[in-house]
């Protein structure tokens, strides 16, 4: 059996298992004794499925990133992805959730829910607080996973363990609290971030830039190497797109019309982002490639994330198309006009796409879908101003603290691999195992 067939069978198996889980959840939902009970059971089942969908994005990142790197870096990126899963899960359950979603402080929450103290798995209606904590844990994981692509092939895995452990408390938890937990942005600004434009994508993108600027550029030979496995990157993109259905579709925390709207807008924006990237790549370069098309789809997904439930059809099409074009030219700018070696264009896609998505939410949000908060083109400037302030605050805070963390770590451990180790590859140097025989 060829490698390509194995990849396709793996993807088909994942899709089939998820469809089966959704079908079983739906069957359980309609078997309740009352309409109210069935509705609650349906939401519980749906958010459990969405949690699994978001989780599958993390190994999706490993495939997506790994395929675009040299073959000598495949095991390394898988290892660092597993590190992100382990570190962020332990940090989130022990202290991160409490700092993000308990207390009413402007800067950070409190420790009332440390180690899930007082967090119940039961609920009279809707989902329970413990289920919400589990769902949010998956967001913490994928945010950390995205960061890895920017500084790939340079940061030692031991340093990454310590960086993510500290970063999860000093950067990610405050960001989640500011936007979703009643903190700074929520208290003093009019801000909408349905599924993580600021908390996930801008935060991850600018964190990656901080790591890259500290670690410096890779050697010329490594930087100029080609993607070693395009089918693997395509598989990773498919898992990310698949998981994004739960990422955005579950962020309303219920199995209802909001979830349906969010999924429709997500799919539409991703398609428009992919097609817009393809069109502009053809006009500028004269050809279209697989890596460009999958990058365009991710750009569209990132762009719609902050406003997936707040906009309509034509707005989501504009958001996706503009995201594809903006991210395409951002990639070209960072690669050709700057000395910043963002290995896998994390800021150019997630950072720029997240910034555009947050601005677009401020432009196109429809009061009917937001509970009365309207975007700039519908007559209100409050949301747009709030989105701009939140973007600036996120960029400054996440970059500054992330850079300080890695700088401090460099004083007590070796953070950067040497040029010789970089050439050989971290697969052998750090892990002693090749991804391929």
Secondary structure per residue as TSV (DSSP state, phi and psi in degrees):
chain	resnum	aa	ss	phi	psi
A	1	X	-	360.0	132.3
A	2	X	-	-72.8	160.0
A	3	X	H	-60.5	-40.9
A	4	X	H	-60.4	-42.3
A	5	X	H	-64.2	-37.0
A	6	X	H	-63.2	-43.6
A	7	X	H	-60.4	-43.8
A	8	X	H	-67.8	-37.4
A	9	X	H	-66.1	-38.8
A	10	X	H	-61.9	-46.9
A	11	X	H	-62.2	-42.7
A	12	X	H	-63.1	-38.9
A	13	X	H	-64.9	-42.3
A	14	X	H	-62.8	-46.0
A	15	X	H	-62.0	-44.1
A	16	X	H	-63.4	-42.4
A	17	X	H	-65.0	-38.6
A	18	X	H	-68.4	-43.0
A	19	X	H	-60.2	-40.9
A	20	X	H	-62.2	-41.1
A	21	X	H	-64.1	-41.7
A	22	X	H	-65.0	-41.1
A	23	X	H	-62.0	-43.5
A	24	X	H	-65.0	-38.0
A	25	X	H	-63.8	-42.0
A	26	X	H	-64.8	-39.4
A	27	X	H	-63.9	-39.3
A	28	X	H	-65.4	-38.6
A	29	X	H	-62.9	-42.0
A	30	X	H	-81.4	-4.1
A	31	X	T	-92.6	7.2
A	32	X	S	-67.9	163.4
A	33	X	S	-78.2	-20.8
A	34	X	S	-139.6	162.7
A	35	X	H	-62.2	-39.1
A	36	X	H	-65.7	-44.4
A	37	X	H	-63.2	-40.6
A	38	X	H	-63.6	-39.8
A	39	X	H	-63.8	-43.7
A	40	X	H	-63.8	-45.3
A	41	X	H	-62.9	-37.5
A	42	X	H	-61.9	-43.0
A	43	X	H	-66.5	-42.0
A	44	X	H	-59.6	-47.0
A	45	X	H	-63.5	-42.8
A	46	X	H	-63.9	-43.5
A	47	X	H	-71.6	-30.9
A	48	X	H	-62.5	-44.4
A	49	X	H	-63.5	-42.8
A	50	X	H	-62.9	-36.9
A	51	X	H	-60.2	-42.5
A	52	X	H	-65.7	-38.0
A	53	X	H	-63.9	-43.0
A	54	X	H	-66.5	-38.5
A	55	X	H	-60.8	-40.1
A	56	X	H	-65.4	-17.5
A	57	X	H	-65.9	-28.2
A	58	X	H	-69.0	-52.8
A	59	X	H	-62.7	-26.8
A	60	X	H	-59.4	-40.1
A	61	X	H	-61.0	-40.5
A	62	X	H	-61.3	-44.5
A	63	X	H	-66.1	-45.4
A	64	X	H	-60.9	-51.1
A	65	X	H	-69.9	-46.4
A	66	X	H	-59.3	-40.6
A	67	X	H	-64.3	-26.8
A	68	X	H	-87.3	-9.0
A	69	X	S	-95.5	-179.9
A	70	X	-	-68.4	157.7
A	71	X	G	-65.3	-22.7
A	72	X	G	-72.2	-4.2
A	73	X	G	-116.7	3.6
A	74	X	H	-66.1	-49.7
A	75	X	H	-62.4	-36.0
A	76	X	H	-62.9	-45.0
A	77	X	H	-70.7	-32.4
A	78	X	H	-65.4	-44.1
A	79	X	H	-59.9	-46.0
A	80	X	H	-67.7	-30.8
A	81	X	H	-66.3	-42.9
A	82	X	H	-62.3	-37.8
A	83	X	H	-60.0	-43.0
A	84	X	H	-60.5	-41.8
A	85	X	H	-61.3	-49.7
A	86	X	H	-66.0	-50.2
A	87	X	H	-65.0	-46.8
A	88	X	H	-69.8	-34.4
A	89	X	H	-64.3	-50.0
A	90	X	H	-63.0	-45.2
A	91	X	H	-63.8	-43.3
A	92	X	I	-66.0	-46.9
A	93	X	I	-69.9	-36.3
A	94	X	I	-76.3	-45.8
A	95	X	I	-140.3	-28.5
A	96	X	I	-61.9	-45.4
A	97	X	H	-61.3	-42.9
A	98	X	H	-62.6	-44.8
A	99	X	H	-65.8	-27.8
A	100	X	H	-85.7	-39.4
A	101	X	H	-126.3	15.9
A	102	X	S	-123.8	149.3
A	103	X	S	81.6	164.7
A	104	X	-	-121.6	23.9
A	105	X	-	-66.5	152.2
A	106	X	S	-72.3	-36.5
A	107	X	S	-93.4	-43.3
A	108	X	-	-152.0	158.1
A	109	X	-	-79.1	-155.5
A	110	X	-	-125.8	-169.8
A	111	X	S	-105.7	25.7
A	112	X	T	-61.4	-31.4
A	113	X	T	-109.4	27.1
A	114	X	G	-58.5	134.6
A	115	X	G	52.9	36.0
A	116	X	G	64.6	24.8
A	117	X	T	-60.7	124.8
A	118	X	T	75.9	6.5
A	119	X	-	-94.8	115.2
A	120	X	-	-92.8	145.8
A	121	X	S	-87.3	-3.1
A	122	X	-	-109.6	151.8
A	123	X	-	-150.2	141.8
A	124	X	S	-69.3	-39.7
A	125	X	S	-144.6	152.6
A	126	X	S	68.6	-157.5
A	127	X	-	-90.8	160.1
A	128	X	-	-84.1	166.7
A	129	X	H	-65.8	-35.3
A	130	X	H	-65.5	-38.3
A	131	X	H	-65.7	-39.6
A	132	X	H	-60.5	-42.2
A	133	X	H	-63.0	-40.0
A	134	X	H	-64.3	-45.8
A	135	X	H	-59.2	-45.1
A	136	X	H	-68.2	-28.9
A	137	X	H	-59.5	-38.1
A	138	X	H	-65.2	-33.8
A	139	X	H	-66.7	-40.6
A	140	X	H	-60.4	-41.7
A	141	X	H	-61.7	-49.8
A	142	X	H	-68.8	-31.8
A	143	X	H	-62.3	-46.1
A	144	X	H	-63.2	-39.5
A	145	X	H	-62.0	-38.6
A	146	X	H	-62.9	-39.2
A	147	X	H	-55.1	-36.5
A	148	X	T	-59.0	-31.0
A	149	X	T	-67.4	-29.2
A	150	X	T	-68.9	-44.3
A	151	X	T	-102.5	22.4
A	152	X	T	-57.1	145.5
A	153	X	T	70.8	19.4
A	154	X	T	-135.3	-37.9
A	155	X	B	-92.7	129.6
A	156	X	-	-65.9	145.3
A	157	X	H	-65.9	-31.0
A	158	X	H	-65.2	-39.7
A	159	X	H	-66.0	-36.6
A	160	X	H	-67.1	-34.5
A	161	X	H	-58.9	-50.9
A	162	X	H	-67.8	-39.2
A	163	X	H	-60.3	-49.7
A	164	X	H	-65.7	-35.8
A	165	X	H	-62.5	-43.8
A	166	X	H	-75.3	-42.8
A	167	X	H	-60.8	-36.2
A	168	X	I	-61.5	-31.0
A	169	X	I	-91.0	-41.2
A	170	X	I	-89.0	-20.0
A	171	X	I	-119.0	-58.3
A	172	X	I	-66.0	-46.5
A	173	X	H	-60.4	-46.4
A	174	X	H	-60.1	-39.7
A	175	X	H	-62.3	-45.5
A	176	X	H	-61.9	-38.6
A	177	X	H	-67.9	-42.1
A	178	X	H	-62.2	-39.3
A	179	X	H	-93.1	-44.8
A	180	X	H	-111.3	-15.9
A	181	X	S	-105.9	15.4
A	182	X	S	84.1	20.5
A	183	X	-	-90.8	-150.2
A	184	X	H	-48.9	-57.9
A	185	X	H	-65.2	-40.1
A	186	X	H	-67.7	-33.9
A	187	X	H	-76.7	-43.5
A	188	X	H	-113.8	-6.0
A	189	X	S	-129.1	160.0
A	190	X	-	-94.6	103.6
A	191	X	-	-132.1	136.7
A	192	X	-	-122.8	126.0
A	193	X	-	-143.6	90.8
A	194	X	S	-61.4	-46.8
A	195	X	S	-134.2	10.7
A	196	X	-	119.5	33.0
A	197	X	I	-60.9	-45.7
A	198	X	I	-85.7	-49.5
A	199	X	I	-62.4	-39.5
A	200	X	I	-99.0	-62.0
A	201	X	I	-79.8	-49.3
A	202	X	I	-65.3	-42.6
A	203	X	H	-58.4	-49.1
A	204	X	H	-65.8	-41.8
A	205	X	H	-62.5	-46.8
A	206	X	H	-76.2	-28.4
A	207	X	H	-62.8	-43.2
A	208	X	H	-58.9	-40.5
A	209	X	H	-63.5	-40.3
A	210	X	H	-59.8	-44.2
A	211	X	H	-65.6	-41.4
A	212	X	H	-64.8	-43.1
A	213	X	H	-67.7	-30.3
A	214	X	H	-75.5	-46.1
A	215	X	H	-76.7	-25.4
A	216	X	-	84.9	-176.0
A	217	X	-	-82.1	153.3
A	218	X	-	-75.9	168.0
A	219	X	-	-63.4	156.3
A	220	X	H	-58.7	-41.2
A	221	X	H	-65.3	-40.2
A	222	X	H	-69.1	-43.3
A	223	X	H	-62.1	-33.4
A	224	X	T	-88.8	2.2
A	225	X	-	-70.7	152.5
A	226	X	-	-93.0	162.5
A	227	X	-	-58.0	132.9
A	228	X	S	-90.0	-15.8
A	229	X	-	-154.1	88.9
A	230	X	H	-65.6	-40.3
A	231	X	H	-58.1	-34.7
A	232	X	H	-66.4	-40.4
A	233	X	H	-64.7	-38.5
A	234	X	H	-62.5	-43.0
A	235	X	H	-59.5	-43.8
A	236	X	H	-60.7	-42.4
A	237	X	H	-62.7	-41.5
A	238	X	H	-61.4	-41.5
A	239	X	H	-67.2	-38.2
A	240	X	H	-64.6	-48.1
A	241	X	H	-61.1	-44.4
A	242	X	H	-59.4	-47.6
A	243	X	H	-67.2	-28.1
A	244	X	H	-63.3	-23.2
A	245	X	H	-60.3	-40.3
A	246	X	H	-79.1	-34.2
A	247	X	H	-56.7	-52.9
A	248	X	H	-87.6	-41.1
A	249	X	H	-65.6	-26.3
A	250	X	T	-93.3	-6.6
A	251	X	T	-72.9	-11.1
A	252	X	T	-82.6	-7.3
A	253	X	S	62.7	27.8
A	254	X	S	-157.3	154.4
A	255	X	S	-90.5	87.3
A	256	X	S	-148.9	-168.2
A	257	X	H	-65.1	-28.8
A	258	X	H	-62.1	-41.4
A	259	X	H	-62.7	-42.3
A	260	X	H	-62.0	-46.5
A	261	X	H	-61.6	-45.9
A	262	X	H	-60.7	-40.2
A	263	X	H	-68.7	-43.3
A	264	X	H	-60.6	-47.6
A	265	X	H	-65.8	-34.5
A	266	X	H	-62.9	-49.2
A	267	X	H	-63.1	-41.5
A	268	X	H	-66.9	-44.1
A	269	X	H	-65.0	-41.1
A	270	X	H	-61.8	-43.9
A	271	X	H	-63.4	-42.2
A	272	X	H	-67.9	-38.2
A	273	X	H	-62.0	-44.1
A	274	X	H	-63.1	-46.2
A	275	X	H	-69.2	-35.6
A	276	X	H	-67.6	-43.0
A	277	X	H	-60.0	-45.7
A	278	X	H	-58.5	-44.6
A	279	X	H	-64.9	-46.2
A	280	X	H	-72.2	-33.0
A	281	X	H	-64.6	-40.8
A	282	X	H	-64.5	-42.0
A	283	X	H	-66.9	-35.9
A	284	X	H	-87.5	-44.0
A	285	X	H	-100.3	-28.9
A	286	X	S	94.3	5.1
A	287	X	S	-154.9	167.7
A	288	X	-	-124.4	136.6
A	289	X	-	-123.3	161.2
A	290	X	H	-61.2	-46.5
A	291	X	H	-61.8	-35.7
A	292	X	H	-67.2	-43.0
A	293	X	H	-66.7	-40.1
A	294	X	H	-72.0	-32.4
A	295	X	H	-64.6	-38.2
A	296	X	H	-64.6	-38.3
A	297	X	H	-65.8	-40.8
A	298	X	H	-64.0	-39.1
A	299	X	H	-59.7	-43.9
A	300	X	H	-64.3	-38.0
A	301	X	H	-66.0	-44.0
A	302	X	H	-62.3	-44.6
A	303	X	H	-61.1	-36.2
A	304	X	H	-84.7	-15.5
A	305	X	H	-55.0	-46.2
A	306	X	T	-66.3	-26.9
A	307	X	T	-124.3	22.6
A	308	X	T	-55.8	-35.6
A	309	X	T	-98.4	1.5
A	310	X	T	-109.7	-2.9
A	311	X	-	-126.5	169.6
A	312	X	-	-102.2	-168.0
A	313	X	H	-64.9	-53.8
A	314	X	H	-68.6	-31.9
A	315	X	H	-64.9	-41.4
A	316	X	H	-67.1	-33.1
A	317	X	H	-66.2	-41.7
A	318	X	H	-64.3	-45.2
A	319	X	H	-58.6	-46.5
A	320	X	H	-65.4	-45.2
A	321	X	H	-64.7	-45.0
A	322	X	H	-64.6	-38.6
A	323	X	H	-60.1	-43.5
A	324	X	H	-60.4	-44.7
A	325	X	H	-69.0	-48.0
A	326	X	H	-59.1	-45.2
A	327	X	H	-69.5	-34.3
A	328	X	H	-59.5	-50.2
A	329	X	H	-72.5	-27.2
A	330	X	H	-65.7	-41.9
A	331	X	H	-59.8	-46.5
A	332	X	H	-64.0	-38.0
A	333	X	H	-66.1	-50.0
A	334	X	H	-65.7	-35.0
A	335	X	H	-77.3	-34.5
A	336	X	H	-101.9	-22.8
A	337	X	H	-116.5	-4.4
A	338	X	-	-128.9	167.6
A	339	X	S	-95.8	6.0
A	340	X	-	-80.2	118.4
A	341	X	-	-96.6	73.5
A	342	X	-	-79.6	98.3
A	343	X	T	-53.3	-44.2
A	344	X	T	-120.6	28.2
A	345	X	-	58.1	40.0
A	346	X	H	-65.1	-48.0
A	347	X	I	-70.2	-39.3
A	348	X	I	-61.8	-29.7
A	349	X	I	-101.3	-56.3
A	350	X	I	-77.4	-42.5
A	351	X	I	-68.1	-55.7
A	352	X	H	-65.8	-42.6
A	353	X	H	-62.4	-39.4
A	354	X	H	-67.5	-38.9
A	355	X	H	-62.9	-46.7
A	356	X	H	-61.9	-42.3
A	357	X	H	-61.6	-41.1
A	358	X	H	-65.6	-43.1
A	359	X	H	-64.1	-42.2
A	360	X	H	-63.7	-34.8
A	361	X	H	-63.0	-40.6
A	362	X	H	-66.4	-24.0
A	363	X	H	-86.7	-44.3
A	364	X	H	-109.9	-1.5
A	365	X	-	-57.6	137.1
A	366	X	-	-106.7	125.6
A	367	X	H	-55.0	-33.6
A	368	X	H	-60.5	-30.2
A	369	X	H	-98.6	-13.2
A	370	X	H	-108.5	-0.8
A	371	X	T	83.3	23.0
A	372	X	S	112.6	-12.4
A	373	X	-	-83.2	123.7
A	374	X	-	-115.6	151.7
A	375	X	-	-78.4	174.5
A	376	X	G	-61.3	-41.1
A	377	X	G	-72.5	-12.2
A	378	X	G	-102.7	11.2
A	379	X	T	110.8	-1.0
A	380	X	-	-123.9	133.0
A	381	X	-	-97.1	-12.3
A	382	X	H	-58.9	-46.0
A	383	X	H	-65.9	-44.5
A	384	X	H	-61.6	-43.7
A	385	X	H	-62.3	-42.7
A	386	X	H	-62.2	-40.6
A	387	X	H	-64.6	-42.0
A	388	X	H	-61.9	-46.0
A	389	X	H	-62.1	-40.6
A	390	X	H	-66.1	-38.7
A	391	X	H	-62.0	-49.1
A	392	X	H	-62.4	-45.0
A	393	X	H	-60.6	-41.4
A	394	X	H	-65.1	-45.4
A	395	X	H	-61.1	-48.0
A	396	X	H	-66.9	-47.9
A	397	X	H	-65.2	-51.1
A	398	X	H	-66.5	-39.6
A	399	X	H	-66.0	-48.4
A	400	X	H	-62.0	-49.8
A	401	X	H	-69.4	-39.8
A	402	X	H	-62.8	-42.8
A	403	X	H	-64.4	-41.3
A	404	X	H	-62.8	-38.9
A	405	X	H	-63.2	-49.9
A	406	X	H	-69.3	-33.0
A	407	X	H	-64.8	-44.4
A	408	X	H	-64.0	-40.9
A	409	X	H	-62.1	-35.5
A	410	X	H	-65.0	-17.7
A	411	X	T	-81.4	-14.9
A	412	X	T	-122.6	-5.8
A	413	X	S	-156.2	162.9
A	414	X	-	-81.7	120.1
A	415	X	-	-94.0	-41.1
A	416	X	B	-97.0	137.5
A	417	X	-	-72.8	153.4
A	418	X	-	-75.7	167.9
A	419	X	H	-63.9	-36.3
A	420	X	H	-66.3	-43.3
A	421	X	H	-64.5	-37.3
A	422	X	H	-61.8	-41.4
A	423	X	H	-67.1	-44.0
A	424	X	H	-66.1	-39.7
A	425	X	-	107.3	141.1
A	426	X	H	-69.1	-20.6
A	427	X	H	-53.7	-50.5
A	428	X	H	-82.3	-44.6
A	429	X	H	-63.4	-45.6
A	430	X	H	-99.6	-31.0
A	431	X	H	-115.3	-14.5
A	432	X	-	65.0	26.5
A	433	X	-	-148.6	132.5
A	434	X	-	-83.8	147.7
A	435	X	S	-71.8	-24.9
A	436	X	-	-129.3	144.9
A	437	X	-	-76.9	360.0
